């Protein structure tokens, strides 16, 4: 059964809405800007892509809750405009890792754990999910998905499995991560994978010489997935998940689990590697990930395949990262171009540099999450 991506909603560092995301990407300018408090010293500004204040205050007291519900609402209304009619069983999957960071920080450091019962309920991960289900009268099931920065891919695979198994008719998948606080980013810098002191396109150069890692971002991105009628942006052909079982931060050097994730995803999609035109890579710009995905590109895909990563533009949105990147590929099929970042240094010969017309073929979206989480999906044009 072929599952379609019928609706897309997005709240990112570019603003509230998928059009803000798309228009921002087309400029080739990063959503990461200098933010105070993100570096030591008198000039303490560091680069990050924050979701700006916005949304409907009625959706919740925090950016997290408002962004989650705004992205979901935009995706649902978009899907309806594309001809989607909700079935009797609409499920909800919320892909997230750190959850309600801002309110929990205030709970302990500002409010000394003294809050009303109502305010305490706002901290619970079930609350924004429950309110969204109530708004639309969806009856479930509903649950959270967490696989570090592979969570968006894991959510798509889970949604397709639910639909294929007849558990639901449709799935609203949302991936939300608004955890780009100074405390969080400090430790990613300490791990040697995040950069705050250099302009994003110079610091984070996936598949280019001189890349130092990633710049961090935030996002909430939502999809409506369904096997029903309508005008989808793209079709989900299949996917796979594996785990390295090796180290809490490092990729297993032999890449056995990474390779199996790719090959299982392609086989499960009923495809062959020769049909793949694009590798929408995890692409954080770290040495390990660049090497691992370059090895997959060289050994599994045809020379004509092209690789790209939008993380220099959107920032690495952690638990929402792969969802942002799936949205880019889905929108690209309808809009006819891929808004890849410009190249700024010597690059891999198969790197897609700058905005390019999309060509026929499948897209493989890979995610290599911290701790050994691997998730790969295969998507293609709607027809």
Long-range contacts (C-beta under 8 A, 24 or more apart in sequence): 1-163, 1-164, 1-227, 2-227, 2-235, 2-236, 2-237, 3-159, 3-160, 3-163, 3-164, 3-225, 3-226, 3-227, 3-235, 3-236, 4-225, 4-226, 4-227, 4-230, 4-232, 4-233, 4-234, 4-235, 4-236, 4-382, 5-223, 5-224, 5-225, 5-232, 5-233, 5-234, 5-235, 5-236, 5-326, 5-330, 5-379, 6-78, 6-79, 6-82, 6-83, 6-84, 6-223, 6-224, 6-225, 6-226, 6-228, 6-230, 6-231, 6-232, 6-233, 7-74, 7-75, 7-76, 7-77, 7-78, 7-79, 7-80, 7-81, 7-82, 7-84, 7-222, 7-223, 7-224, 8-74, 8-75, 8-78, 8-221, 8-222, 8-223, 8-233, 8-327, 8-330, 8-331, 9-70, 9-71, 9-72, 9-73, 9-74, 9-75, 9-76, 9-78, 9-221, 9-222, 9-223, 10-71, 10-74, 10-219, 10-220, 10-221, 10-222, 10-324, 10-327, 11-51, 11-54, 11-55, 11-67, 11-70, 11-71, 11-219, 11-220, 11-221, 12-49, 12-51, 12-217, 12-218, 12-219, 12-221, 12-314, 12-317, 12-324, 13-49, 13-50, 13-51, 13-52, 13-217, 13-218, 13-219, 13-314, 13-315, 14-49, 14-314, 15-52, 15-54, 16-51, 16-52, 16-54, 16-55, 16-67, 16-70, 17-74, 18-74, 18-78, 18-327, 18-331, 21-314, 21-324, 21-327, 21-328, 22-331, 22-335, 22-339, 24-313, 25-310, 25-313, 25-314, 25-328, 25-339, 26-337, 26-339, 26-355, 28-313, 28-339, 28-341, 28-342, 28-354, 28-355, 29-313, 30-199, 30-200, 30-201, 30-215, 30-312, 30-313, 30-314, 30-315, 30-341, 31-217, 31-313, 31-314, 31-315, 32-200, 32-215, 32-216, 32-217, 32-315, 37-182, 38-182, 38-185, 38-196, 39-196, 39-197, 46-185, 46-196, 46-197, 47-195, 47-196, 47-197, 47-198, 47-199, 47-200, 47-203, 47-215, 48-180, 48-185, 48-196, 48-215, 48-216, 48-217, 48-315, 49-180, 49-215, 49-216, 49-217, 49-218, 49-314, 49-315, 49-317, 50-180, 50-217, 50-218, 51-178, 51-218, 51-219, 51-220, 59-128, 59-131, 60-122, 60-127, 60-128, 60-131, 61-103, 61-119, 61-122, 62-100, 62-102, 62-103, 62-122, 62-178, 63-102, 63-178, 64-99, 64-100, 64-101, 64-102, 64-103, 64-128, 64-176, 64-178, 64-220, 65-100, 65-122, 65-127, 65-128, 67-176, 67-178, 67-219, 67-220, 68-94, 68-128, 68-132, 68-174, 68-176, 68-220, 69-128, 69-131, 69-132, 69-135, 70-220, 71-174, 71-176, 71-220, 71-221, 71-222, 72-132, 72-172, 72-174, 72-222, 73-135, 74-222, 75-172, 75-174, 75-222, 75-223, 75-224, 76-136, 76-172, 76-222, 76-224, 78-224, 79-224, 79-226, 79-230, 82-230, 82-231, 82-232, 82-233, 83-229, 83-230, 83-231, 84-170, 84-224, 84-226, 84-228, 84-229, 84-230, 85-228, 85-229, 85-230, 86-136, 86-138, 86-169, 86-170, 87-168, 87-169, 87-170, 87-226, 87-228, 88-139, 88-169, 89-139, 89-140, 89-167, 89-168, 89-169, 89-170, 90-136, 90-138, 90-139, 90-140, 90-168, 90-169, 90-170, 90-171, 90-172, 91-138, 91-140, 91-141, 91-142, 91-159, 91-162, 91-167, 91-168, 91-170, 91-171, 91-172, 92-129, 92-132, 92-133, 92-138, 92-140, 92-141, 92-142, 92-143, 92-171, 92-172, 92-173, 92-174, 93-142, 93-143, 93-144, 93-145, 93-155, 93-158, 93-159, 93-171, 93-172, 93-173, 93-174, 94-125, 94-128, 94-129, 94-142, 94-143, 94-144, 94-145, 94-174, 94-175, 94-176, 95-144, 95-145, 95-146, 95-147, 95-151, 95-152, 95-154, 95-155, 95-173, 95-174, 95-175, 95-176, 95-319, 95-320, 95-323, 96-125, 96-144, 96-145, 96-146, 96-151, 96-175, 96-176, 96-177, 96-319, 96-320, 97-146, 97-148, 97-149, 97-151, 97-177, 97-179, 97-318, 97-319, 98-177, 98-179, 98-184, 98-318, 98-319, 99-125, 100-125, 101-178, 101-179, 101-181, 101-184, 102-178, 102-181, 105-181, 105-183, 132-172, 138-172, 141-167, 141-168, 146-319, 147-241, 147-369, 147-373, 147-375, 148-318, 148-319, 148-369, 148-370, 148-371, 148-373, 149-282, 149-316, 149-317, 149-318, 149-319, 149-321, 149-322, 149-367, 149-369, 149-370, 149-373, 150-241, 150-282, 150-322, 150-367, 150-368, 150-369, 150-373, 150-374, 150-375, 151-175, 151-319, 151-320, 151-322, 151-323, 151-369, 152-221, 152-319, 152-320, 152-321, 152-322, 152-323, 152-324, 152-325, 152-326, 152-367, 153-239, 153-241, 153-322, 153-326, 153-365, 153-366, 153-367, 153-375, 153-376, 153-377, 154-241, 154-367, 154-373, 154-375, 155-323, 156-223, 156-225, 156-236, 156-239, 156-326, 156-377, 157-239, 157-240, 157-241, 157-375, 157-377, 159-223, 159-225, 160-225, 160-236, 160-238, 160-239, 163-225, 163-226, 163-227, 169-226, 169-227, 169-228, 170-224, 170-225, 170-226, 170-228, 171-224, 171-225, 171-226, 172-222, 172-223, 172-224, 172-225, 173-222, 173-223, 173-224, 173-225, 173-323, 174-220, 174-221, 174-222, 174-223, 174-323, 175-219, 175-220, 175-221, 175-222, 175-319, 175-320, 175-322, 175-323, 175-324, 176-219, 176-220, 176-221, 176-319, 176-320, 177-218, 177-219, 177-220, 177-317, 177-318, 177-319, 177-320, 177-321, 178-218, 178-219, 178-220, 179-218, 179-318, 179-319, 180-216, 180-217, 180-218, 180-315, 180-318, 184-216, 185-216, 188-216, 191-249, 193-284, 193-286, 194-316, 200-312, 200-313, 200-315, 201-312, 201-341, 201-342, 201-344, 202-344, 203-285, 204-284, 204-285, 204-311, 204-312, 204-316, 205-285, 205-312, 205-343, 205-344, 205-345, 205-347, 206-281, 206-283, 206-284, 206-285, 206-289, 206-290, 206-309, 206-311, 206-312, 207-281, 207-283, 207-290, 207-293, 207-294, 207-307, 207-309, 207-347, 207-348, 207-351, 208-343, 208-344, 208-345, 208-346, 208-347, 208-348, 208-351, 209-345, 209-346, 209-347, 210-345, 211-285, 211-286, 211-287, 211-290, 211-345, 212-285, 213-284, 213-285, 213-286, 214-284, 214-285, 214-286, 214-311, 214-315, 214-316, 215-311, 215-312, 215-315, 215-316, 216-315, 216-316, 216-317, 216-318, 217-311, 217-314, 217-315, 217-316, 217-317, 217-324, 218-315, 218-317, 218-320, 219-314, 219-317, 219-320, 219-321, 219-323, 219-324, 220-320, 221-320, 221-323, 221-324, 221-326, 221-327, 222-323, 223-323, 223-326, 223-327, 223-330, 231-382, 232-382, 233-330, 233-331, 233-333, 233-334, 233-382, 234-329, 234-330, 234-333, 234-363, 234-379, 234-380, 234-381, 234-382, 235-379, 235-380, 235-381, 235-382, 236-377, 236-378, 236-379, 237-269, 237-270, 237-271, 237-362, 237-378, 237-379, 237-380, 238-265, 238-266, 238-267, 238-268, 238-269, 238-270, 238-271, 238-377, 238-378, 239-265, 239-268, 239-269, 239-375, 239-376, 239-377, 239-378, 240-264, 240-265, 240-268, 240-375, 240-376, 241-373, 241-374, 241-375, 241-376, 242-374, 243-372, 243-373, 243-374, 244-372, 244-374, 245-372, 246-372, 247-372, 248-370, 248-371, 248-372, 249-370, 249-371, 250-288, 251-288, 251-289, 251-292, 251-368, 251-372, 252-372, 255-292, 255-295, 255-296, 257-372, 257-374, 258-292, 258-296, 258-368, 258-374, 259-296, 259-299, 259-300, 261-366, 261-374, 261-375, 261-376, 262-296, 262-300, 262-364, 262-366, 262-376, 263-300, 264-376, 265-364, 265-376, 265-377, 265-378, 266-300, 266-364, 266-378, 268-378, 269-362, 269-378, 271-362, 271-378, 273-300, 273-301, 273-302, 274-302, 275-361, 275-362, 276-301, 276-302, 276-305, 276-361, 276-362, 276-363, 276-364, 276-378, 277-304, 277-305, 277-306, 277-359, 277-360, 277-361, 277-362, 277-363, 278-305, 278-306, 278-307, 278-308, 278-329, 278-338, 278-352, 278-361, 278-362, 278-363, 278-364, 279-305, 279-306, 279-307, 279-308, 279-363, 279-364, 279-366, 280-308, 280-309, 280-325, 280-326, 280-328, 280-329, 280-363, 280-364, 280-365, 280-366, 281-307, 281-308, 281-309, 281-366, 282-309, 282-321, 282-322, 282-366, 282-367, 282-368, 283-307, 283-308, 283-309, 283-310, 283-311, 284-309, 284-311, 284-316, 285-309, 285-311, 285-312, 289-368, 292-368, 293-366, 293-368, 294-348, 296-366, 297-348, 297-350, 301-364, 303-350, 305-350, 306-350, 306-351, 306-352, 307-348, 307-350, 307-351, 307-352, 308-338, 308-340, 308-341, 308-351, 308-352, 309-341, 310-339, 310-340, 310-341, 312-341, 313-339, 313-341, 321-367, 322-365, 322-367, 322-375, 325-365, 326-365, 326-377, 326-379, 329-363, 329-365, 329-379, 330-379, 332-358, 333-358, 333-380, 333-381, 333-382, 334-382
